[in-house]
Amino acid sequence: MTTVGYVCGFIGAGLTLLSYTMKSMLPLRLVALASNFFFVIYGFIEWAIPSLVLYATLIPINAKKAWDIRRLVRDIERAKEDSPIAEWLLPHMKPRQAKAGELLWRQGDRATEMIYVETGKLKLVEYDELLGPGSLVGEIGLFSPDSRRTRTIVCETDCELYSLSADGMAQLYYLNPKLGFHVMRLVVARLMRDASRSVAPKAPVPASGAIANTTD
């Protein structure tokens, strides 16, 4: 005979299946949390100890994940253009060294990474422009439809760089949408600067350390 415990168990199973069909992370976590509660009730009534222990453990985990996602949404809403990129991007990047004169990529090359300049200077060959510490380069190529470089970049001096691969970028964007928000701001700033170059004289070289100084 069907009992309340089994009814709760079937409801929990249904909610678990539903969570696997969801793409939005916050609703997914909330549905998973509800599923955990029903499985805990099932485990308690039917005295299914493994189920009771497992889903009781998952409740605080899913609750924290849901809270983190909600907090991230608020961070995105409050984020400003001058939010320091080093606070949230560099921990996910790999350090690398580059010597003066080293070619990072040519125009038309396939885009496989984005670069953050820690020390030293890079040269944007087409514009004869120097990019100093704090510059983020290569992000546009990762988002372009053909994944190709639009500019040539060489090291003007010895540099300490941080690299994030295209796969790493995709994973980080999935885990932390705030990254995508800031990258979109950087890309728009770059496109606006390029548009202004086409109708105005060349602008002075930006001050070293400006995060918005981006190129590809």
C-alpha positions as CSV (number, residue, x, y, z in Angstrom):
1,M,0.0,0.0,0.0
2,T,1.2,3.5,-0.9
3,T,2.3,5.5,2.1
4,V,3.1,9.2,2.7
5,G,6.8,8.3,2.8
6,Y,6.7,6.7,-0.7
7,V,4.6,9.7,-2.0
8,C,7.3,12.1,-0.8
9,G,10.0,9.8,-2.3
10,F,8.3,9.9,-5.7
11,I,7.8,13.7,-5.5
12,G,11.5,14.0,-4.7
13,A,12.4,11.8,-7.6
14,G,10.3,13.8,-10.0
15,L,11.8,17.1,-8.8
16,T,15.3,15.6,-9.3
17,L,14.5,14.7,-12.9
18,L,13.0,18.1,-13.4
19,S,16.3,19.8,-12.2
20,Y,18.2,17.9,-14.9
21,T,16.1,19.6,-17.6
22,M,16.7,23.1,-16.3
23,K,19.4,25.5,-17.8
24,S,19.1,28.4,-15.4
25,M,21.2,27.7,-12.3
26,L,19.2,29.5,-9.6
27,P,15.9,27.7,-10.4
28,L,17.8,24.5,-10.7
29,R,19.3,24.8,-7.2
30,L,15.9,25.7,-5.7
31,V,14.2,22.7,-7.3
32,A,17.1,20.5,-6.2
33,L,16.7,21.9,-2.6
34,A,12.9,21.1,-2.7
35,S,13.8,17.6,-3.9
36,N,16.2,17.2,-1.0
37,F,13.5,18.0,1.5
38,F,11.1,15.5,0.1
39,F,13.7,12.8,0.1
40,V,14.6,13.6,3.8
41,I,10.9,13.1,4.7
42,Y,10.8,9.9,2.7
43,G,14.0,8.7,4.5
44,F,12.6,9.6,7.9
45,I,9.2,8.0,7.5
46,E,10.4,4.9,5.8
47,W,13.6,4.8,8.0
48,A,15.8,4.6,4.9
49,I,19.0,5.7,6.7
50,P,21.3,6.1,3.6
51,S,18.7,8.3,1.8
52,L,18.1,10.3,5.0
53,V,21.8,11.0,5.6
54,L,22.5,11.8,1.9
55,Y,19.8,14.3,1.3
56,A,20.1,15.9,4.7
57,T,23.7,16.5,3.8
58,L,22.7,17.9,0.4
59,I,20.3,20.5,1.9
60,P,22.9,22.9,3.2
61,I,25.1,22.4,0.1
62,N,22.3,23.3,-2.3
63,A,21.1,26.1,0.0
64,K,24.6,27.7,-0.1
65,K,24.9,27.3,-3.8
66,A,21.5,29.0,-4.3
67,W,22.6,31.8,-2.0
68,D,25.9,32.2,-3.8
69,I,24.1,32.4,-7.2
70,R,21.7,35.0,-5.8
71,R,24.6,37.0,-4.4
72,L,26.4,36.8,-7.8
73,V,23.3,38.2,-9.5
74,R,23.3,41.2,-7.1
75,D,27.1,41.7,-7.7
76,I,26.5,41.8,-11.4
77,E,23.7,44.4,-11.0
78,R,26.0,46.6,-8.8
79,A,29.3,46.0,-10.8
80,K,30.9,49.1,-12.2
81,E,33.4,49.6,-15.1
82,D,36.2,50.3,-12.6
83,S,35.8,47.1,-10.7
84,P,39.3,45.6,-10.4
85,I,39.7,42.7,-12.7
86,A,42.6,41.3,-10.7
87,E,40.2,40.5,-7.8
88,W,38.2,37.9,-9.7
89,L,40.1,36.9,-12.9
90,L,43.8,36.4,-12.0
91,P,43.2,33.5,-9.6
92,H,41.9,31.5,-12.6
93,M,44.7,32.4,-15.0
94,K,48.1,30.8,-15.5
95,P,51.3,32.8,-15.2
96,R,53.8,32.9,-18.0
97,Q,56.9,34.8,-19.0
98,A,57.6,36.5,-22.4
99,K,60.8,38.0,-23.7
100,A,61.1,41.4,-25.5
101,G,60.4,40.9,-29.2
102,E,58.4,37.7,-28.7
103,L,55.3,37.5,-31.0
104,L,52.2,36.6,-29.0
105,W,50.0,36.3,-32.1
106,R,49.5,37.7,-35.6
107,Q,46.5,39.2,-37.2
108,G,44.4,36.3,-38.6
109,D,45.7,33.7,-36.2
110,R,43.2,31.5,-34.4
111,A,42.3,32.8,-30.9
112,T,43.1,30.3,-28.2
113,E,43.7,32.5,-25.1
114,M,43.4,35.9,-23.5
115,I,46.2,37.7,-21.8
116,Y,46.5,39.9,-18.7
117,V,49.7,42.1,-18.5
118,E,51.1,42.0,-15.0
119,T,54.4,43.8,-15.8
120,G,56.1,45.0,-19.0
121,K,54.6,46.3,-22.2
122,L,53.0,44.8,-25.3
123,K,52.9,46.5,-28.6
124,L,49.8,46.7,-30.8
125,V,51.6,46.6,-34.2
126,E,48.8,48.0,-36.4
127,Y,48.4,51.1,-34.3
128,D,52.0,51.4,-33.0
129,E,50.5,51.6,-29.5
130,L,51.9,50.3,-26.2
131,L,49.8,48.4,-23.7
132,G,51.1,48.4,-20.1
133,P,50.4,46.6,-16.8
134,G,46.7,46.1,-16.1
135,S,45.8,45.6,-19.8
136,L,43.6,42.7,-20.9
137,V,44.2,41.6,-24.5
138,G,42.8,38.8,-26.7
139,E,39.3,38.7,-25.3
140,I,37.6,39.8,-28.6
141,G,39.1,36.9,-30.5
142,L,37.6,34.4,-28.1
143,F,34.1,35.8,-28.7
144,S,34.3,36.6,-32.4
145,P,32.3,34.2,-34.7
146,D,35.4,32.9,-36.6
147,S,37.7,33.0,-33.4
148,R,40.4,34.9,-35.3
149,R,42.8,37.6,-34.2
150,T,42.1,41.1,-35.5
151,R,45.5,42.6,-34.5
152,T,49.1,41.6,-34.1
153,I,50.7,41.7,-30.6
154,V,54.4,41.6,-29.8
155,C,56.3,42.1,-26.5
156,E,57.9,45.5,-26.4
157,T,59.8,44.5,-23.2
158,D,60.2,41.4,-21.0
159,C,56.8,40.7,-19.6
160,E,55.1,38.8,-16.8
161,L,51.7,37.7,-18.2
162,Y,48.7,35.7,-17.1
163,S,46.9,33.5,-19.6
164,L,43.4,32.1,-19.8
165,S,42.6,29.5,-22.5
166,A,39.4,29.5,-24.5
167,D,38.2,26.4,-22.7
168,G,39.1,28.0,-19.4
169,M,37.2,31.1,-20.4
170,A,34.1,29.1,-21.2
171,Q,34.2,27.3,-17.9
172,L,34.8,30.4,-15.9
173,Y,32.0,32.2,-17.8
174,Y,29.6,29.4,-16.9
175,L,30.7,29.4,-13.2
176,N,31.0,33.1,-12.8
177,P,28.7,35.2,-15.1
178,K,30.3,38.4,-13.6
179,L,33.2,37.7,-15.9
180,G,31.0,37.8,-19.0
181,F,29.5,41.1,-17.7
182,H,32.9,42.8,-17.4
183,V,34.3,41.3,-20.6
184,M,31.3,42.7,-22.5
185,R,32.1,46.2,-21.1
186,L,35.7,45.8,-22.2
187,V,34.7,44.7,-25.7
188,V,32.2,47.6,-26.1
189,A,34.9,50.1,-24.9
190,R,37.4,48.7,-27.4
191,L,34.8,48.9,-30.3
192,M,34.0,52.5,-29.4
193,R,37.7,53.4,-29.3
194,D,38.3,51.8,-32.7
195,A,35.3,53.6,-34.1
196,S,36.6,56.9,-32.8
197,R,40.0,56.2,-34.4
198,S,38.3,56.0,-37.8
199,V,37.0,59.5,-37.6
200,A,39.5,61.3,-35.4
201,P,43.3,61.6,-35.0
202,K,45.1,58.9,-33.1
203,A,44.5,59.3,-29.4
204,P,47.4,59.5,-26.8
205,V,48.7,56.3,-25.4
206,P,46.5,55.4,-22.3
207,A,48.1,55.5,-18.9
208,S,49.7,52.3,-17.7
209,G,47.4,50.1,-15.6
210,A,44.1,51.1,-17.2
211,I,41.9,48.0,-17.2
212,A,39.7,49.3,-20.0
213,N,42.8,49.3,-22.3
214,T,41.9,46.2,-24.3
215,T,42.6,44.9,-27.8
216,D,42.8,41.7,-29.8
